[in-house]
Amino acid sequence: MSIAANCTMMFTQRTLSTSSILILSLLVLLGSMSSTWAEEAEPASHKNSRVLITGANRGLGLEMAKQFVAKGYQVIGTARKPEQAVALKQTGATVMKLDVTSEADIAALAKALEGEKIDILINNAGYFGPKLMTENPENLAKLTRQEMELCYRVNTLGPLFVTQALLPNLKLAEDAKVVHISTRASILSKGTSGTAYGYRVSKTALNMVTRTMSGDQAMKGILVVAIAPGHNKTHMGTERGKLDPQQSMAQVIDLIENLTRKHHGGLWYYDGSRLPW
Ligand SMILES: NC(=O)c1ccc[n+]([C@@H]2O[C@H](COP(=O)([O-])OP(=O)(O)OC[C@H]3O[C@@H](n4cnc5c(N)ncnc54)[C@H](OP(=O)(O)O)[C@@H]3O)[C@@H](O)[C@H]2O)c1
């Protein structure tokens, strides 16, 4: 081999090894940058998302607030008595006052949030009514007009008018979602027990609010669903609840984060399965 050819080979080898090193270093650098980006990407994507949860001072609302905060969302939790909502404050959520039966409270909340976008509205506040749970022929006789109306005002009119008032905020978000927390006890085609008139009637009406909103031009571009959270251990669900809110609410949040057009206007169980009406 001529000296010239030898030199060319050595030069090529050196060039190759130098460029290999350069390429390798570049790949390593890109790899480390992309893993940094990947690590930062998740919280950053939630950082600008705002969730508002009604009745967040205890039970399922409090658990959702905790988990949304931990995921990096900006969370507004409402409570009837904000000064007593210590556990909610401790989650890092912003606490705002709201009794969902109060027109003045709803108007004040909307005013305080004017111009602020809301990505996810969770109408969670709920009222069960007197514990006429067990089958008892006296249930009907014990039922009062006042209790029936209160169930309707909290469970049906609450979500309807809170959504109405916060619609301008939802419109400011790119893919807003409205979630009405319903219950399996609302299902017309299931269960015929003679109990909990107010709760069942008002939640079935809430399902119709969900259906109606899902076809309303005013709600265009906003996903609306009803979710039944399952029987949980809370004040309402009592110790007999089969589910631990920490686990079931993680599933509910996963469902909310992954809502698509196929979910729009439907009633969904906490585990993501579809429920009948
Ligand atoms: N737990 C279950 O097994 C179960 C099953 C099916 C559906 N759900 C639904 O899940 C939601 C949460 O239930 P939960 O188990 O967490 O019940 P919970 O422990 O009894 O909590 C109910 C929440 O709603 C609030 N609330 C009641 N009336 C209100 C009003 N007029 N204005 C504003 N907030 C009001 C309560 O606030 P205060 O503390 O001020 O009273 C509390 O924060 C409800 O919609 C319920 O119907 C629960």
The ligand as a MOL file (V3000), in Angstrom:
LIG
                    3D

  0  0  0     0  0            999 V3000
M  V30 BEGIN CTAB
M  V30 COUNTS 48 52 0 0 0
M  V30 BEGIN ATOM
M  V30 1 N -70.0000 7.9260 49.2580 0
M  V30 2 C -70.6730 7.1660 48.4350 0
M  V30 3 O -70.7600 5.9350 48.6220 0
M  V30 4 C -71.3510 7.7670 47.2300 0
M  V30 5 C -71.9850 6.8870 46.3450 0
M  V30 6 C -72.5940 7.4150 45.2190 0
M  V30 7 C -72.5350 8.7720 44.9720 0
M  V30 8 N -71.9160 9.6110 45.8540 0 CHG=1
M  V30 9 C -71.8880 11.0450 45.5290 0
M  V30 10 O -70.5890 11.5500 45.6870 0
M  V30 11 C -70.6200 12.9360 46.0860 0
M  V30 12 C -69.7490 13.1220 47.3140 0
M  V30 13 O -70.2670 12.2930 48.3440 0
M  V30 14 P -69.4690 11.9610 49.6880 0
M  V30 15 O -69.5760 10.5090 49.8850 0
M  V30 16 O -68.1490 12.6170 49.6630 0 CHG=-1
M  V30 17 O -70.4440 12.6710 50.7460 0
M  V30 18 P -70.1330 13.4560 52.1000 0
M  V30 19 O -68.9610 12.9250 52.7700 0
M  V30 20 O -71.4360 13.4780 52.7950 0
M  V30 21 O -69.7810 14.9410 51.5560 0
M  V30 22 C -70.7500 15.7060 50.9210 0
M  V30 23 C -70.1650 17.0500 50.5600 0
M  V30 24 O -71.1970 17.8300 49.9530 0
M  V30 25 C -71.2600 19.0760 50.6420 0
M  V30 26 N -72.5850 19.6710 50.6130 0
M  V30 27 C -73.7540 19.1860 51.0870 0
M  V30 28 N -74.7340 20.0670 50.8720 0
M  V30 29 C -74.1660 21.1420 50.2580 0
M  V30 30 C -74.6330 22.3700 49.7790 0
M  V30 31 N -75.9160 22.7550 49.9180 0
M  V30 32 N -73.7560 23.2240 49.1850 0
M  V30 33 C -72.4740 22.8980 49.0570 0
M  V30 34 N -71.9520 21.7470 49.5090 0
M  V30 35 C -72.7920 20.8810 50.0940 0
M  V30 36 C -70.8430 18.7600 52.0640 0
M  V30 37 O -70.4860 19.9510 52.7200 0
M  V30 38 P -70.6910 20.1410 54.3170 0
M  V30 39 O -69.5080 19.4770 54.9770 0
M  V30 40 O -70.7330 21.6030 54.5100 0
M  V30 41 O -71.9850 19.4660 54.6830 0
M  V30 42 C -69.6780 17.8350 51.7780 0
M  V30 43 O -68.5390 18.5590 51.4360 0
M  V30 44 C -72.1030 13.2520 46.3140 0
M  V30 45 O -72.6270 13.9150 45.1870 0
M  V30 46 C -72.7570 11.8850 46.4700 0
M  V30 47 O -74.0930 11.8830 46.0950 0
M  V30 48 C -71.3220 9.1200 46.9760 0
M  V30 END ATOM
M  V30 BEGIN BOND
M  V30 1 1 1 2
M  V30 2 2 2 3
M  V30 3 1 2 4
M  V30 4 1 4 5
M  V30 5 2 4 48
M  V30 6 2 5 6
M  V30 7 1 6 7
M  V30 8 2 7 8
M  V30 9 1 8 9
M  V30 10 1 8 48
M  V30 11 1 9 10
M  V30 12 1 9 46
M  V30 13 1 10 11
M  V30 14 1 11 12
M  V30 15 1 11 44
M  V30 16 1 12 13
M  V30 17 1 13 14
M  V30 18 2 14 15
M  V30 19 1 14 16
M  V30 20 1 14 17
M  V30 21 1 17 18
M  V30 22 2 18 19
M  V30 23 1 18 20
M  V30 24 1 18 21
M  V30 25 1 21 22
M  V30 26 1 22 23
M  V30 27 1 23 24
M  V30 28 1 23 42
M  V30 29 1 24 25
M  V30 30 1 25 26
M  V30 31 1 25 36
M  V30 32 1 26 27
M  V30 33 1 26 35
M  V30 34 2 27 28
M  V30 35 1 28 29
M  V30 36 1 29 30
M  V30 37 2 29 35
M  V30 38 1 30 31
M  V30 39 2 30 32
M  V30 40 1 32 33
M  V30 41 2 33 34
M  V30 42 1 34 35
M  V30 43 1 36 37
M  V30 44 1 36 42
M  V30 45 1 37 38
M  V30 46 2 38 39
M  V30 47 1 38 40
M  V30 48 1 38 41
M  V30 49 1 42 43
M  V30 50 1 44 45
M  V30 51 1 44 46
M  V30 52 1 46 47
M  V30 END BOND
M  V30 END CTAB
M  END
